Amino acid sequence: MKHTSRILTLLALGIIASSALSGCGVADTSRTDESGASAEVESATEIATEAPAEMACTVRVQDYTGAPMADVVVKVMKNDEQVKMNVTKADGLVSFKLSPDTYEVSLSSTTGSFYYDAKAATLSDTTKDLTLTLYHRPGENDKIPIWPQGDENSAVVVSEGATYCPMAGDMTYFAFRPTREGVYEVSYVSDQAIDIGYYGSPMVVFDQKMLDTVDNKVTLTVRASSISTDGGATAMFVFGLKPELASTDGCIVTVTRTGDVEKSPVDEPWIEYKPTQAKAYEGTVSGVLTDIDVTNPTVTAVYNEADGYYHYGSADGPVVFIRISTSSPYLDALTTVAEKSRVGVYQYDETGAFTGKESYHDMIAAYAAIVNADGVCPLTPELEYMIKTFGEYQKWWDLSFSGNIFQDKIVTPETAWLFICCYYA
């Protein structure tokens, strides 16, 4: 009972103390000011005004295909001063917390020079998520002179992909140097109307377009024969951009490979004919080396199976030799011909279908290694095959062909192939 009395006494003292404090004028936090608003609510409103909420912003950087680009430096600028900076990762994204305002976004990269639409690179309370596309921007070293020579006639060099081409004057040229065969589509994107066309090569630029333009695109076929395989010169195609308005600043030129080129004989590899009968002549020769007169329709070369050579007039006649490294009355030495151009033929079957390309450079080289002091060696069946096959392909003895090697002399196909042959008499 004593403990109960003490508790009641403490409670009574607490009630008296509370009444006393109220009577002494201590502020009542539940009262209202003259406007009727709560002082507690007014205090919270003032705090919120002093510290406005930041806006969460993102910038995504991509290439012309829409793929994200990593390692791009993204700077947030205000009045030409940097506010924030970050570098894109594999997803091409960076995020920023910014005070509500309008900011310019600046992009840069250590992997090359790029162009982007700076006019659209703005963050604000209405544009918090921004996507920017980077295009390759060529430098001064990415230009080549075109005909006629001069600084005012140069072309920006582009490759597959999208490149920003600044416009200059009435016509701006760019040159596409392909690194692989294929069908290519060349197009542009610009705020202004532009006429695009293919005009030739750097050394021969034509006044008129050489390929039709369809929907502001030009389709170009590049064969494997135009592509270097050893680091040498490669074909280059010059295109022109002609703006309709002088105020056009530039445009995006895109070169897209859309497919493979339909194969043609020129794209097929050469197959070397392998010699098997080349051996040095072991017999003796005497007399004067005499060219066979192929204008005489009665001349003959007869094959002798015993020694594997052709003989003049009969199987027992003088051995027929062929000029390999010396000239005949009608043609340079075969070694010279091989140095200047391909000695080979395109082959077709009886239906006209292409079957392959046969080259004779290995055979000429093998026989050139066994010629005598006069630059000749015995005529063998495989040499006969080469001369007949290549000669007919080149129309050497086709008198209806203006490029035949006999000109005003009359020959027959049966003996004309012996024009390069001789014998010791």
C-alpha positions in Angstrom: 0.0 0.0 0.0 2.9 2.4 0.6 4.1 2.0 -3.0 0.7 2.8 -4.4 0.4 6.0 -2.4 3.8 7.2 -3.8 2.8 6.6 -7.4 -0.5 8.6 -6.9 1.5 11.4 -5.3 3.9 11.6 -8.4 1.0 11.7 -10.8 -0.6 14.6 -8.9 2.6 16.6 -8.9 2.9 16.1 -12.7 -0.5 17.5 -13.3 0.2 20.6 -11.2 3.5 21.2 -13.0 1.8 21.1 -16.4 -0.8 23.6 -15.3 1.9 25.9 -13.9 3.9 25.9 -17.2 0.8 26.7 -19.2 0.0 29.6 -16.9 3.6 31.0 -17.3 3.1 31.7 -21.1 5.1 28.8 -22.7 4.3 28.7 -26.5 1.5 26.4 -27.6 2.7 24.7 -30.7 -0.9 23.9 -31.8 -2.0 27.5 -32.2 -2.4 29.2 -35.6 -0.9 32.4 -37.0 -2.9 35.4 -38.3 -3.4 33.8 -41.7 -4.8 30.7 -40.1 -1.9 28.4 -41.4 -0.1 26.1 -39.1 3.4 27.4 -38.2 4.7 23.9 -38.3 3.6 23.5 -42.0 5.0 26.9 -42.9 8.4 25.9 -41.6 8.4 22.7 -43.7 7.5 24.6 -46.8 10.4 27.0 -46.4 12.9 24.1 -46.1 11.5 22.5 -49.4 11.9 25.8 -51.3 15.5 26.2 -50.2 16.5 22.6 -51.4 14.7 21.8 -54.7 14.7 18.2 -56.0 17.5 17.3 -58.5 16.5 15.9 -61.8 17.9 12.5 -62.9 19.2 12.5 -66.5 20.7 9.9 -68.8 22.7 10.2 -72.0 23.0 7.3 -74.4 25.7 7.3 -77.1 25.3 5.1 -80.2 26.8 4.6 -83.7 24.9 5.0 -86.9 23.4 1.4 -86.7 22.0 2.1 -83.2 24.7 0.0 -81.4 25.9 1.4 -78.1 29.3 3.1 -78.0 31.7 2.7 -75.1 34.6 4.9 -73.9 32.9 8.2 -75.1 33.5 11.1 -72.8 30.2 12.9 -72.0 30.5 16.4 -70.5 27.6 18.4 -69.1 28.2 22.1 -69.7 26.6 25.4 -68.5 27.7 28.7 -69.8 30.8 27.0 -71.3 31.8 25.6 -67.9 31.8 21.9 -67.1 29.2 20.8 -64.5 29.5 17.0 -64.7 31.5 14.5 -66.6 31.3 10.7 -67.1 32.5 8.0 -69.6 30.1 5.6 -71.3 30.4 1.9 -70.6 29.5 -1.1 -72.8 25.8 -0.1 -72.8 26.6 3.4 -74.1 24.9 5.0 -71.1 25.9 7.6 -68.5 23.7 9.1 -65.7 23.7 12.5 -64.0 21.9 14.2 -61.1 21.4 17.8 -62.1 19.7 20.9 -60.6 16.7 21.9 -62.7 18.0 23.9 -65.6 19.1 23.7 -69.2 22.5 22.2 -70.1 24.6 21.5 -73.2 26.1 18.0 -73.7 29.5 17.7 -75.2 31.0 14.4 -76.6 34.6 13.5 -77.3 36.5 10.2 -77.9 40.1 9.1 -77.9 39.4 6.6 -80.7 38.9 9.1 -83.5 37.2 12.2 -84.7 33.4 12.1 -84.7 30.4 14.3 -85.6 27.1 14.6 -83.7 24.2 16.9 -83.9 25.2 19.5 -81.3 21.9 21.4 -81.7 20.1 18.4 -80.3 22.6 17.8 -77.5 20.6 19.5 -74.7 19.4 18.3 -71.3 16.5 20.1 -69.5 13.5 19.5 -67.3 11.6 18.5 -70.5 14.4 16.5 -72.0 16.0 14.3 -69.3 16.8 11.3 -71.4 19.0 12.0 -74.5 20.2 9.7 -77.3 23.1 11.0 -79.5 24.5 9.3 -82.6 28.2 9.6 -83.5 29.3 9.6 -87.1 32.9 9.4 -88.4 34.3 12.8 -89.2 37.3 12.8 -91.6 40.3 15.0 -91.0 42.5 16.9 -93.4 44.6 13.8 -94.0 41.5 11.9 -95.2 41.3 13.8 -98.5 42.7 13.0 -101.9 43.1 15.3 -105.0 40.9 14.5 -107.9 41.2 15.6 -111.6 41.8 18.4 -112.3 44.5 18.6 -109.6 44.1 21.4 -107.1 43.1 22.1 -103.5 39.7 23.1 -104.6 39.2 19.7 -106.2 39.6 17.2 -103.5 37.5 14.3 -102.2 36.8 13.1 -98.7 37.8 9.4 -98.4 35.0 7.3 -96.9 34.7 3.6 -96.2 31.9 1.3 -95.2 29.7 2.9 -92.5 28.4 6.5 -92.0 30.6 9.6 -92.5 29.9 13.2 -92.0 30.8 15.1 -95.2 31.0 18.9 -94.9 29.6 20.7 -97.9 31.8 23.1 -99.9 30.6 25.1 -102.9 28.4 23.8 -105.7 29.8 20.3 -105.6 31.3 18.2 -102.8 33.1 15.0 -103.7 33.8 11.9 -101.6 35.8 8.8 -102.7 34.9 5.3 -101.6 37.7 2.8 -101.5 36.3 -0.7 -100.9 38.2 -3.4 -99.1 36.1 -6.3 -100.3 33.9 -7.2 -103.2 30.2 -6.8 -103.0 27.1 -4.8 -103.9 27.1 -1.4 -102.1 24.4 1.1 -101.5 25.5 4.7 -101.2 23.1 7.2 -99.7 22.9 10.4 -97.6 20.9 12.1 -94.9 20.6 15.8 -94.8 18.2 18.6 -93.7 18.5 20.1 -97.2 17.8 18.6 -100.7 21.0 17.1 -102.2 21.6 15.4 -105.5 24.0 12.4 -105.2 25.7 10.7 -108.1 28.6 8.5 -109.1 31.1 10.4 -111.3 34.1 8.2 -112.0 37.5 7.7 -110.5 39.9 10.2 -108.9 41.9 10.5 -112.2 38.9 10.7 -114.4 35.9 12.6 -113.0 33.1 13.0 -115.5 30.7 15.9 -115.8 27.6 13.7 -115.9 26.5 11.0 -113.4 27.5 7.5 -114.5 24.9 5.6 -112.4 21.3 6.3 -111.9 20.1 7.5 -108.5 17.0 5.9 -107.0 15.4 7.3 -103.8 18.6 9.3 -103.2 20.7 6.1 -103.3 23.2 4.8 -105.8 23.9 1.0 -106.1 27.5 0.1 -106.9 28.9 -3.3 -107.9 32.5 -3.9 -106.9 34.1 -7.1 -108.2 37.0 -8.9 -106.6 39.2 -7.9 -109.5 39.0 -4.3 -108.2 40.3 -5.2 -104.7 44.0 -5.4 -103.9 45.1 -8.6 -102.2 48.7 -7.5 -101.6 48.4 -4.0 -100.2 48.7 -2.3 -103.6 46.4 0.1 -105.3 42.7 -0.5 -105.0 39.9 0.9 -107.2 38.4 4.1 -105.9 34.9 5.4 -106.8 34.2 9.1 -106.7 30.7 10.4 -105.8 29.4 13.9 -105.9 27.0 15.8 -103.6 25.3 18.8 -105.2 23.2 20.9 -102.7 20.2 22.8 -103.9 20.8 25.5 -101.3 24.1 27.3 -100.7 23.4 27.3 -97.0 23.7 23.5 -96.6 26.4 22.8 -94.0 26.9 19.0 -94.5 25.4 15.6 -94.7 25.8 12.1 -93.5 27.0 9.7 -96.3 26.4 6.0 -95.6 28.0 3.2 -97.5 26.3 -0.2 -96.9 27.3 -3.5 -98.3 24.0 -5.2 -99.2 25.2 -8.5 -100.7 27.6 -10.5 -102.8 28.4 -9.9 -106.4 27.1 -12.5 -108.8 30.1 -14.5 -109.8 31.6 -14.1 -113.3 34.6 -15.7 -115.0 36.7 -12.7 -114.1 36.3 -13.5 -110.4 37.4 -17.1 -110.7 41.0 -18.1 -109.9 43.5 -19.1 -112.6 44.5 -22.8 -112.7 48.1 -23.3 -113.8 48.7 -25.9 -116.5 51.6 -28.0 -115.1 54.3 -29.0 -117.7 55.5 -32.6 -117.7 57.5 -32.9 -120.9 60.1 -30.1 -120.4 63.6 -31.5 -120.8 66.7 -30.1 -122.4 67.5 -31.3 -125.9 70.3 -33.9 -125.8 70.9 -34.2 -129.6 73.2 -32.2 -131.8 72.2 -29.4 -134.1 73.9 -27.9 -137.1 73.1 -25.4 -139.8 71.2 -22.1 -139.6 68.1 -21.7 -137.5 65.3 -21.2 -140.0 61.7 -20.0 -139.3 58.9 -22.1 -140.7 57.1 -20.4 -143.5 53.5 -20.7 -142.4 52.2 -18.9 -145.6 53.1 -22.2 -147.4 50.0 -24.3 -146.9 52.0 -27.5 -147.5 54.3 -27.2 -144.5 53.8 -29.9 -141.9 55.1 -30.9 -138.5 55.0 -34.6 -137.7 55.2 -36.1 -134.2 57.7 -38.8 -133.6 56.8 -41.0 -130.7 60.3 -42.4 -130.5 61.9 -39.2 -129.3 58.8 -37.3 -128.2 59.4 -34.4 -130.6 57.9 -32.9 -133.7 59.9 -33.0 -136.9 59.7 -30.8 -140.0 58.1 -32.4 -143.1 58.2 -36.0 -141.8 58.8 -38.1 -138.7 62.5 -38.4 -139.8 62.9 -34.7 -140.7 64.7 -32.0 -138.7 63.5 -31.5 -135.2 61.1 -28.6 -134.9 62.0 -26.1 -132.2 59.9 -23.4 -130.7 61.0 -19.9 -129.8 60.6 -19.4 -126.0 63.0 -16.5 -125.1 63.6 -15.1 -128.6 61.2 -13.3 -131.0 59.5 -14.8 -134.0 58.8 -12.9 -137.2 55.3 -12.2 -135.9 55.4 -12.0 -132.1 57.6 -11.2 -129.2 59.3 -14.0 -127.3 56.8 -16.0 -125.2 58.7 -14.9 -122.0 58.1 -11.3 -123.0 54.5 -11.9 -123.7 54.1 -13.5 -120.3 55.8 -10.5 -118.6 53.3 -8.1 -120.2 50.1 -9.9 -119.7 48.4 -13.1 -118.7 49.0 -16.1 -121.0 45.9 -18.1 -120.4 42.4 -18.8 -121.6 38.8 -18.8 -120.3 37.3 -22.2 -121.1 33.7 -23.1 -122.0 31.9 -26.4 -122.7 29.9 -27.2 -125.8 26.8 -25.4 -124.3 28.8 -22.2 -123.7 29.0 -22.6 -120.0 32.1 -21.4 -118.3 34.3 -24.2 -117.0 37.5 -22.6 -115.8 40.5 -20.4 -116.4 43.8 -22.1 -117.5 47.1 -20.3 -117.2 50.4 -21.2 -119.0 52.9 -19.1 -117.1 54.4 -22.1 -115.3 54.9 -23.9 -118.6 56.6 -21.0 -120.2 58.9 -20.7 -117.2 59.7 -24.4 -117.2 60.6 -24.4 -120.9 62.5 -21.1 -120.6 64.8 -22.9 -118.2 65.9 -25.5 -120.8 66.3 -23.4 -124.0 69.6 -23.5 -125.9 71.9 -20.6 -126.8 69.4 -19.5 -129.5 66.5 -19.3 -127.0 64.7 -22.3 -128.4 63.8 -25.8 -127.3 62.1 -28.8 -129.1 58.4 -28.7 -129.8 56.4 -31.1 -127.6 52.7 -32.0 -127.6 52.0 -29.8 -124.5 53.7 -26.8 -126.2 51.6 -27.5 -129.3 48.5 -27.6 -127.0 49.4 -24.2 -125.4 50.1 -22.5 -128.7 47.0 -23.7 -130.4 44.7 -23.0 -127.4 46.1 -19.6 -126.6 46.5 -18.6 -130.2 42.8 -19.4 -131.1 41.7 -17.6 -127.9 43.6 -14.5 -128.9 42.5 -14.8 -132.6 46.1 -14.6 -133.7 45.3 -16.3 -137.1 41.7 -15.2 -137.5 42.1 -13.1 -140.6 38.7 -11.5 -140.0 39.9 -10.1 -136.8 41.8 -6.7 -137.1 44.2 -7.7 -134.3 45.5 -10.9 -136.0 49.3 -11.1 -136.0 49.6 -11.9 -139.8 48.0 -8.7 -141.1 48.1 -8.9 -144.9 49.6 -12.4 -145.1 47.4 -15.4 -146.0 47.6 -18.3 -143.6 45.4 -21.3 -142.7 44.5 -22.5 -139.2 46.1 -25.9 -139.9 49.6 -24.4 -140.3 49.3 -20.9 -138.7 50.1 -22.2 -135.2 53.7 -23.1 -136.4 54.5 -19.3 -136.8 56.6 -19.4 -133.7 58.5 -22.6 -134.7 61.8 -23.1 -136.5 64.3 -25.8 -137.4 68.0 -26.0 -138.1 68.7 -26.3 -141.9 
